[in-house]
C-alpha cells in the first residue's frame, strides 16, 4: 500500500513487539525503511522480531521493558536515541487481557491490565512525546484499542475501561501536541488471528469459529492487513489526521443480534 522508503530516516518504537500484531506492525515499519526498536518483556521474542527485520534489510533493536515502570520506559526511549539518534513514531501496542466476570476480578488482575494498557500508554507517550517536542519536527503516536472501549465488553471490564481511557488520552494529546506537529491516533482491530489473543479469548477451534461467525465479513483479520493501516496512520500520508480512531474489524462492532432471526440468522448462544 505505502511505497518503499516511506519511513526512511525515521525511528519507531513498538511496544508489545515480540509477537502477534506488535510484531506485524514492527515488520511493516521496518519493511518501509524505518529503524525499529521493539519493546516487551520477553527478550528472546523481541530479538526474533528484530532478526526478521534485519533479514529483510532493515534496522532494528530489541529492548526489554515493562511499560508500567516509568524508569523502564525512560530507558527504552534512551535506548532508541542511543541506537538510532531520534524518535519519530511510537506504537502503543503492549496489552494484557483475560476473560473474567466482573464480580470475580481481583484487584491485582484489575491493576495488571489497567497498568499495562492505560498507564503504559501514558508513560510511553509522555517519554516519546517529550523527545519529539525537543526534536521540533513532529511525530506520530498510534495506540491500539478495542471496540468495547465504546460498546462495553462483558468479561473484559478491566480491558474495556483501560482502552476507553486510552482513546480519551489519545484525543487529548492530539489537541495538546498539535502545535508541536505531533499526531495521535488509535487503531481498533477486530478479532485478529494472533497467538496471544487466541489463547486468551478463543482457546479452542470451536471458540474461534464462534468468534469468526460474529464478524459480518465472516473471518478473523490477519495481523498483516492491520499492520498496513497502522503504518499508514503513522506516515506522512496521514499528516492531516489526528485524534481519530480507525476501526479495522470487518464490521464486527456493528453486529446487532436483536433482529438476526428476521434475517434468517440465529443469534449466538
C-alpha positions in Angstrom: 0.0 0.0 0.0 2.7 2.5 1.0 5.7 2.9 -1.2 9.1 1.6 -0.2 11.1 4.1 1.7 8.1 5.8 3.3 9.9 5.7 6.7 13.4 6.3 5.5 15.3 8.3 8.2 12.5 7.7 10.8 12.8 5.8 14.0 9.9 3.9 15.6 9.3 2.3 18.9 6.8 -0.5 19.0 5.7 -1.9 22.4 4.5 -5.4 22.6 6.6 -6.1 19.6 7.6 -9.7 20.4 4.6 -11.4 18.7 1.3 -11.0 17.1 0.1 -7.7 15.9 3.0 -5.8 17.5 5.5 -8.0 15.5 3.5 -7.4 12.3 3.5 -3.7 12.8 7.2 -3.6 13.6 7.9 -5.7 10.5 5.9 -3.4 8.3 7.6 -0.2 9.6 10.9 -1.9 9.1 10.0 -3.0 5.5 9.1 0.6 4.7 12.5 1.9 5.7 12.1 2.7 9.4 14.6 1.8 12.1 12.5 0.0 14.7 13.0 -0.5 18.5 10.8 -3.4 19.6 10.0 -3.5 23.3 8.3 -6.0 25.6 9.1 -8.3 28.5 10.4 -11.4 26.6 13.9 -10.6 25.2 14.0 -13.8 23.1 10.8 -13.0 21.3 11.9 -9.4 20.8 15.3 -10.5 19.3 13.4 -12.8 16.9 11.3 -9.8 15.7 14.5 -7.7 15.3 16.2 -10.5 13.4 13.2 -10.8 11.0 13.5 -7.0 10.3 17.3 -7.3 9.8 16.8 -10.3 7.5 14.6 -8.1 5.3 17.4 -5.5 5.1 16.1 -3.2 7.9 17.5 -1.9 11.1 16.1 -3.0 14.5 17.0 -3.2 18.1 15.4 -5.4 20.8 14.9 -3.7 24.2 13.1 -5.5 27.1 10.9 -3.1 29.1 7.9 -3.2 31.4 5.8 -0.3 30.3 4.2 0.0 33.7 7.5 1.3 35.1 8.4 4.9 34.4 12.2 4.3 34.7 11.9 1.4 32.3 10.1 3.5 29.8 12.6 6.3 30.1 15.4 3.7 29.5 13.5 2.5 26.4 13.4 5.9 24.8 17.1 6.4 25.8 18.0 3.2 24.0 16.2 4.3 20.9 18.3 7.5 21.0 21.5 5.7 21.6 20.9 3.2 18.8 19.3 5.4 16.1 19.5 9.0 17.3 15.9 10.1 17.4 12.3 9.0 17.9 9.6 9.8 15.3 6.9 7.1 15.8 5.5 5.4 18.8 3.1 2.5 18.6 1.5 1.7 21.9 0.6 -2.0 21.5 1.5 -3.6 24.8 -1.6 -5.1 26.4 -2.9 -7.6 28.8 -6.3 -9.3 28.8 -8.2 -12.3 30.0 -11.9 -13.2 30.3 -13.4 -12.9 33.7 -16.7 -12.0 35.3 -16.5 -8.5 36.9 -17.5 -9.9 40.3 -14.7 -12.4 40.1 -12.0 -10.0 39.0 -9.3 -9.5 41.7 -7.8 -6.1 42.5 -4.5 -7.4 41.3 -6.0 -8.6 38.0 -7.6 -5.1 37.5 -4.3 -3.3 38.3 -2.3 -5.6 36.0 -4.4 -4.9 32.9 -5.0 -1.2 33.5 -1.3 -0.8 34.4 -0.1 -2.2 31.1 -2.8 -0.7 28.8 -3.6 2.7 30.3 -0.6 3.5 32.5 1.8 2.1 29.9 0.3 4.1 27.1 0.6 7.3 29.1 4.2 6.7 30.2 5.4 5.7 26.7 3.5 8.6 25.1 4.9 11.1 27.6 8.5 9.8 27.2 8.4 9.6 23.4 6.4 12.9 23.1 8.9 14.8 25.2 11.7 13.7 22.8 9.6 14.6 19.7 8.9 18.0 21.2 12.7 18.5 21.8 13.4 17.4 18.2 11.0 20.1 16.9 9.8 18.3 13.7 6.7 16.5 14.8 6.0 12.8 15.2 3.2 10.2 15.3 1.8 8.3 18.2 -0.5 5.3 17.5 -2.3 3.4 20.2 -4.2 0.1 19.8 -7.6 -0.1 21.4 -10.7 -2.3 21.0 -14.3 -1.6 20.1 -15.5 -2.5 23.6 -13.9 0.8 24.6 -17.3 2.4 23.5 -19.6 -0.6 23.4 -18.6 -2.2 26.6 -17.3 -5.8 26.8 -18.8 -8.3 29.1 -16.0 -10.4 30.5 -13.3 -7.7 29.9 -14.3 -4.9 32.3 -10.6 -4.2 33.1 -9.5 -4.0 29.4 -12.6 -2.2 28.3 -12.1 0.5 30.9 -8.4 0.8 30.1 -8.9 1.0 26.3 -11.6 3.7 26.8 -9.1 5.6 28.8 -6.5 5.2 26.0 -9.0 6.6 23.5 -9.6 9.7 25.7 -5.9 10.1 26.3 -5.3 10.0 22.5 -7.9 12.7 21.7 -6.4 14.9 24.5 -2.8 14.5 23.2 -4.0 15.2 19.7 -5.1 18.7 20.8 -2.3 19.4 23.3 0.5 18.4 21.0 -0.8 19.5 17.6 1.2 22.7 17.9 4.3 20.6 18.0 3.3 18.7 14.9 2.7 15.5 16.9 -0.3 13.5 15.7 -2.0 11.0 18.0 -4.4 8.4 16.7 -5.8 4.9 17.5 -6.5 1.8 15.5 -9.2 -0.5 16.6 -8.6 -4.0 15.2 -11.4 -6.6 15.5 -10.8 -10.2 16.3 -7.3 -10.9 14.8 -5.7 -14.2 14.1 -2.8 -13.9 16.6 -1.4 -16.5 19.1 -1.6 -14.2 22.1 -5.2 -13.1 21.7 -6.3 -16.5 20.5 -5.0 -18.3 23.6 -6.8 -15.8 25.9 -10.1 -15.1 24.1 -10.7 -18.1 21.8 -8.6 -21.0 23.1 -10.4 -23.8 21.1 -11.3 -24.2 17.5 -15.0 -24.1 18.4 -14.5 -20.8 20.2 -12.5 -19.5 17.2 -15.3 -20.4 14.8 -17.9 -18.8 17.1 -15.9 -15.5 17.2 -15.4 -15.5 13.4 -19.1 -16.0 12.9 -19.8 -12.7 14.8 -17.9 -10.8 12.2 -20.1 -9.7 9.2 -17.3 -10.4 6.8 -17.1 -13.9 8.3 -13.4 -14.2 9.3 -10.7 -13.0 11.6 -8.3 -10.3 10.5 -4.7 -11.2 9.7 -2.0 -9.2 11.6 -0.5 -8.1 8.3 -3.7 -6.4 7.0 -4.0 -4.5 10.3 -0.3 -3.5 10.2 -0.6 -1.9 6.8 -3.2 0.6 8.1 -1.2 1.2 11.3 1.8 2.2 9.2 -0.4 4.4 7.0 -1.6 6.4 10.0 1.9 6.8 11.2 3.1 8.0 7.8 3.2 11.5 6.3 0.3 10.4 4.0 -1.9 10.8 7.1 -0.4 14.2 8.0 -3.8 15.8 8.4 -5.3 13.1 10.6 -5.2 13.3 14.3 -7.4 12.4 17.3 -9.1 9.7 15.2 -9.8 6.0 15.7 -9.6 3.8 12.6 -11.7 0.7 13.1 -10.4 -2.4 11.2 -12.8 -5.1 12.2 -14.8 -6.4 9.3 -17.9 -4.8 10.7 -17.6 -6.7 14.0 -18.7 -3.9 16.2 -21.7 -3.2 14.1 -23.1 -6.7 14.5 -26.6 -6.4 16.1 -28.2 -9.7 17.1 -31.7 -8.4 18.0 -33.0 -8.7 14.5 -30.9 -11.5 13.2 -33.7 -14.1 13.2 -35.6 -12.0 10.8 -32.6 -12.2 8.5 -32.5 -15.9 8.7 -29.6 -15.9 11.1 -29.7 -17.2 14.6 -28.2 -15.2 17.5 -25.2 -16.8 19.1 -25.9 -18.6 22.4 
